[in-house]
């Protein structure tokens, strides 16, 4: 089912009281009038029923992949940060920039990647 305004207008009536005589004003009132709520809810229920559902093995696979990616990001970026912090010779301008990138990636791996799935 398409979700364009024209398609919704075919299925859902608008709540409208047209009081003006001018055609342009009638059209503006028509476009500003709200749709029927229960009809819109039915359209959205129908759309969500058509969304792809994952099988149990797909959910397990994707969950494991996200966990692996998150774990590798945490370990790898943590090692980069520790390597530069521990050795004074590694504290060059270039490596400080790389540590900043590693820290930002580490924050993403800790806060966003686990919750994406």
C-alpha positions in Angstrom: 0.0 0.0 0.0 1.4 3.4 -1.0 1.6 6.0 1.7 1.3 9.2 -0.5 -1.3 11.7 0.6 -3.4 10.9 -2.5 -3.5 7.2 -1.5 -4.4 8.1 2.1 -7.2 10.3 0.8 -8.7 7.4 -1.1 -8.9 5.3 2.0 -9.5 7.8 4.8 -12.0 10.6 5.0 -11.1 14.0 6.3 -12.9 15.8 9.1 -14.0 18.9 7.3 -16.6 21.7 7.6 -16.4 23.8 4.4 -17.9 27.2 5.0 -16.3 29.3 2.3 -17.6 29.7 -1.3 -14.2 30.4 -3.0 -12.7 27.4 -4.7 -9.2 28.2 -3.7 -10.2 28.7 -0.1 -12.1 25.4 -0.2 -9.0 23.6 -1.4 -6.9 25.1 1.3 -9.4 24.1 3.9 -9.5 20.6 2.4 -5.7 20.3 2.6 -5.5 21.6 6.1 -8.3 19.3 7.4 -7.1 16.3 9.5 -7.6 12.7 8.5 -9.7 10.2 10.4 -7.5 8.9 13.2 -8.9 5.3 13.3 -8.4 5.0 9.5 -4.8 6.2 9.7 -4.1 3.8 12.6 -5.5 1.0 10.4 -3.2 2.0 7.5 -0.1 2.1 9.8 -1.1 -1.3 11.3 -1.3 -2.7 7.8 2.1 -1.2 6.9 3.8 -2.6 10.0 2.3 -6.0 9.3 4.1 -6.0 6.0 7.5 -5.3 7.5 10.0 -8.1 7.2 10.2 -10.3 10.2 13.4 -12.2 11.0 13.6 -15.9 11.6 15.0 -17.0 14.9 18.3 -18.1 13.4 18.6 -14.7 11.6 18.1 -12.9 14.9 20.7 -15.1 16.5 23.2 -14.6 13.6 22.7 -10.8 13.6 22.9 -10.5 17.3 26.2 -12.5 17.3 27.6 -10.4 14.5 26.8 -7.1 16.3 28.3 -8.5 19.6 31.4 -9.5 17.7 31.8 -6.1 16.0 31.2 -4.3 19.2 33.7 -6.5 21.1 36.4 -6.2 18.4 35.9 -2.4 18.3 36.2 -2.2 22.1 39.3 -4.4 22.3 41.1 -2.9 19.2 40.5 0.7 20.0 41.3 0.1 23.7 44.6 -1.4 22.7 45.4 1.6 20.5 44.7 4.0 23.3 46.7 2.0 25.9 49.7 1.6 23.5 50.0 5.3 23.0 49.4 6.2 26.7 52.0 3.6 28.0 54.9 4.5 25.8 56.1 8.1 25.9 57.9 7.7 22.5 54.5 7.0 20.9 53.1 10.4 21.9 53.6 12.2 18.6 51.1 14.6 17.0 50.0 11.9 14.5 49.5 9.3 17.2 47.5 11.7 19.4 45.2 12.2 16.4 44.9 8.4 16.0 44.1 8.1 19.8 41.4 10.7 19.3 39.9 8.7 16.5 40.2 5.5 18.5 38.5 7.2 21.5 35.6 8.3 19.4 35.2 4.9 17.8 35.4 3.3 21.3 32.6 5.6 22.5 30.5 4.5 19.5 31.3 0.9 20.2 30.2 1.2 23.8 27.1 3.4 23.4 25.6 2.9 20.0 26.6 -0.3 18.3 25.1 -2.6 21.1 21.8 -0.9 20.8 21.5 -0.7 17.0 20.2 -4.2 16.6 
